[in-house]
């Protein structure tokens, strides 16, 4: 079975269609979706996951879950689709719609400077960091060729700085662990229920997790949700 086509969708999710299966796949998924049998459409996707491009799989599944009203799981799959490279007006539009339905205070809505910094840094695709690196390298090489910079130590420092975006992307951003809470999850002061409960991570919230200990993740961002959360009901990506 071939992959589902990647035709972009620009209408709001409330009216949007999922990516349409190719003729060789038959029309079972398309028919299930058009008949509003969203549970059947989700089962179809899960059954044929191995034959479908990962980004398209998560995009379609996220769209179907949103149609079923489960916006937390929908957000996880749409975020995963974008991470997998399925970035177009359809995926971005649908994710925006789902977030508007959730209306949670999380990494993407926080006004804290560290949270905004991390959110911005992680929203730039790897190709963006490579492009920034190439622009800086070309710029510094041009300065050297025009003899605007003559001291060797300055040249070395500038060349190292020009590689900063690439290094930051590959050694930090690439290793960040994201998660979406699939339901409301209690937040504790430590990695066990014996610690005091600090609050809850609301269903659909996007967080960054760090240290893992005995089935518990430490929430690093947003800062307001700093604490420990059980891995159950977390969608990691």
C-alpha positions as CSV (number, residue, x, y, z in Angstrom):
1,X,0.0,0.0,0.0
2,X,1.4,3.4,-1.0
3,X,1.6,6.4,1.2
4,X,-1.4,8.8,1.5
5,X,-0.9,11.8,-0.7
6,X,0.5,15.0,0.8
7,X,-1.9,17.5,-0.8
8,X,-2.0,20.6,1.5
9,X,-5.3,21.6,3.1
10,X,-5.8,25.2,3.9
11,X,-9.4,25.3,5.3
12,X,-10.1,25.4,9.0
13,X,-10.1,21.9,10.6
14,X,-13.8,22.2,11.2
15,X,-14.2,21.9,7.5
16,X,-11.0,20.2,6.5
17,X,-10.5,16.9,4.9
18,X,-7.6,14.5,5.7
19,X,-5.0,13.6,3.1
20,X,-6.7,11.4,0.5
21,X,-5.5,7.8,0.0
22,X,-4.1,7.0,-3.4
23,X,-6.2,4.8,-5.8
24,X,-4.1,1.8,-5.1
25,X,-5.1,1.9,-1.4
26,X,-8.7,1.7,-2.1
27,X,-11.1,4.3,-0.6
28,X,-11.9,2.7,2.8
29,X,-10.2,5.4,4.8
30,X,-11.6,8.2,2.8
31,X,-15.1,6.6,2.9
32,X,-14.9,6.2,6.7
33,X,-13.9,9.8,7.2
34,X,-16.6,11.1,4.9
35,X,-19.2,9.0,6.6
36,X,-18.0,10.5,9.9
37,X,-17.0,7.1,11.2
38,X,-14.0,8.7,12.9
39,X,-13.4,5.7,15.2
40,X,-13.3,3.4,12.2
41,X,-11.0,5.9,10.4
42,X,-8.6,5.9,13.4
43,X,-8.6,2.1,13.5
44,X,-7.8,2.0,9.7
45,X,-4.8,4.3,10.3
46,X,-3.5,2.3,13.2
47,X,-3.9,-0.9,11.3
48,X,-2.0,0.4,8.3
49,X,0.6,2.5,10.1
50,X,3.6,0.7,8.7
51,X,2.5,1.4,5.1
52,X,1.9,5.2,5.7
53,X,4.5,7.9,5.8
54,X,5.0,8.8,9.5
55,X,4.2,12.5,9.2
56,X,1.0,11.9,7.2
57,X,0.0,9.1,9.6
58,X,0.2,11.4,12.6
59,X,-1.4,14.3,10.7
60,X,-4.5,12.2,9.7
61,X,-4.8,10.6,13.1
62,X,-4.6,14.0,14.8
63,X,-7.3,15.3,12.5
64,X,-9.5,12.3,13.2
65,X,-9.1,12.6,17.0
66,X,-10.0,16.2,16.8
67,X,-13.2,15.3,15.0
68,X,-13.9,13.0,17.9
69,X,-13.4,15.8,20.3
70,X,-10.3,14.4,21.9
71,X,-8.1,17.5,21.4
72,X,-5.3,16.5,23.7
73,X,-4.5,13.4,21.7
74,X,-5.1,15.3,18.5
75,X,-2.5,17.9,19.6
76,X,0.1,15.2,20.3
77,X,-0.3,13.6,16.8
78,X,-0.3,17.0,15.0
79,X,2.8,18.1,16.9
80,X,4.4,14.8,16.0
81,X,3.4,15.2,12.4
82,X,5.2,18.6,12.2
83,X,8.2,17.2,14.0
84,X,8.3,14.4,11.4
85,X,8.5,17.1,8.6
86,X,4.8,17.3,7.6
87,X,4.8,21.1,7.7
88,X,2.3,22.9,5.5
89,X,-0.7,25.1,5.8
90,X,-2.9,22.1,6.7
91,X,-0.9,20.8,9.6
92,X,-0.2,24.3,11.0
93,X,-3.8,25.4,10.6
94,X,-5.2,22.3,12.3
95,X,-2.8,22.5,15.2
96,X,-3.7,26.1,15.7
97,X,-7.4,25.1,15.7
98,X,-6.8,22.3,18.3
99,X,-4.8,24.6,20.6
100,X,-7.6,27.2,20.5
101,X,-10.0,24.4,21.6
102,X,-7.7,23.4,24.5
103,X,-6.8,26.9,25.7
104,X,-4.1,25.6,28.1
105,X,-1.3,27.5,29.7
106,X,1.8,25.8,28.5
107,X,5.2,26.3,26.8
108,X,3.7,27.9,23.7
109,X,1.6,30.4,25.6
110,X,3.9,31.3,28.5
111,X,5.1,34.9,28.8
112,X,8.1,33.9,30.9
113,X,11.3,34.9,29.0
114,X,13.0,31.4,29.4
115,X,9.8,29.7,28.2
116,X,9.5,32.1,25.2
117,X,13.2,31.5,24.3
118,X,12.9,27.8,24.4
119,X,9.6,27.9,22.5
120,X,11.1,30.1,19.8
121,X,14.3,28.1,19.5
122,X,12.4,24.8,19.2
123,X,10.0,26.1,16.6
124,X,12.8,26.7,14.1
125,X,13.3,23.6,11.9
126,X,16.7,22.0,11.5
127,X,16.9,23.4,7.9
128,X,16.5,26.8,9.4
129,X,19.5,26.5,11.6
130,X,21.6,25.1,8.7
131,X,20.6,28.1,6.6
132,X,21.5,30.5,9.4
133,X,24.9,28.8,9.7
134,X,25.6,29.0,5.9
135,X,24.7,32.7,5.8
136,X,27.0,33.5,8.7
137,X,29.9,31.5,7.2
138,X,29.5,33.3,3.9
139,X,29.3,36.6,5.6
140,X,32.4,36.1,7.7
141,X,34.4,34.7,4.7
142,X,33.4,37.7,2.7
143,X,34.7,40.0,5.5
144,X,38.0,38.1,5.5
145,X,38.3,38.3,1.7
146,X,37.7,42.0,1.8
147,X,40.4,42.3,4.5
148,X,37.9,43.8,6.9
149,X,39.2,41.3,9.5
150,X,42.9,40.7,9.6
151,X,43.7,39.3,13.1
152,X,43.8,35.5,13.1
153,X,42.3,35.1,16.5
154,X,39.3,37.3,15.5
155,X,38.9,35.1,12.3
156,X,38.9,32.0,14.4
157,X,36.4,33.4,16.9
158,X,34.0,34.6,14.2
159,X,34.2,31.2,12.3
160,X,33.4,29.4,15.5
161,X,30.5,31.8,16.1
162,X,29.2,31.2,12.6
163,X,28.8,27.5,13.5
164,X,26.8,28.3,16.6
165,X,23.3,27.8,15.1
166,X,24.3,24.4,13.7
167,X,25.9,23.2,16.9
168,X,23.0,24.6,19.0
169,X,20.5,22.7,16.8
170,X,22.3,19.4,16.8
171,X,23.6,19.2,20.4
172,X,20.7,20.9,22.2
173,X,17.5,21.4,20.3
174,X,17.7,17.9,18.7
175,X,18.0,16.3,22.1
176,X,15.0,18.1,23.8
177,X,12.3,15.8,24.9
178,X,8.8,17.1,24.3
179,X,5.6,15.7,25.6
180,X,1.8,16.4,25.5
181,X,-0.4,15.6,28.5
182,X,-3.1,13.2,27.1
183,X,-5.2,14.0,30.2
184,X,-5.0,16.0,33.4
185,X,-2.0,14.7,35.2
186,X,-1.0,15.5,38.9
187,X,2.3,17.4,39.3
188,X,4.5,16.5,42.3
189,X,7.5,18.0,44.1
190,X,9.5,14.8,43.6
191,X,9.5,11.6,41.6
192,X,6.9,9.8,43.7
193,X,3.3,10.2,45.1
194,X,4.8,10.4,48.6
195,X,5.8,14.0,47.7
196,X,3.4,16.9,47.9
197,X,1.2,17.5,44.9
198,X,1.9,21.0,43.4
199,X,-0.9,21.1,40.9
200,X,-1.8,19.6,37.6
201,X,-0.6,19.6,34.0
202,X,-3.8,20.1,32.1
203,X,-4.7,17.8,29.2
204,X,-3.3,19.0,25.9
205,X,-0.4,21.0,27.5
206,X,2.9,20.9,25.7
207,X,5.9,20.6,28.0
208,X,9.6,19.9,27.9
209,X,10.8,17.0,30.1
210,X,14.2,16.2,31.3
211,X,15.5,13.8,34.0
212,X,13.7,10.4,34.1
213,X,13.6,8.4,37.3
214,X,11.6,5.3,38.1
215,X,8.8,6.1,35.7
216,X,8.7,9.8,36.5
217,X,9.8,12.8,34.3
218,X,11.0,16.1,35.6
219,X,9.2,19.0,33.9
220,X,11.8,21.6,32.8
221,X,9.5,24.0,30.8
222,X,7.3,25.8,31.2
223,X,8.9,27.2,34.4
224,X,5.5,27.5,36.1
225,X,5.1,23.7,35.8
226,X,8.5,22.8,37.3
227,X,8.1,19.5,39.1
228,X,7.7,15.8,38.5
229,X,5.1,14.0,36.5
230,X,4.3,10.3,36.0
231,X,5.1,9.0,32.5
232,X,1.6,7.4,32.2
233,X,-0.7,9.5,29.9
234,X,2.2,11.4,28.5
235,X,2.6,11.5,24.7
236,X,6.4,11.7,24.2
237,X,8.0,12.9,20.9
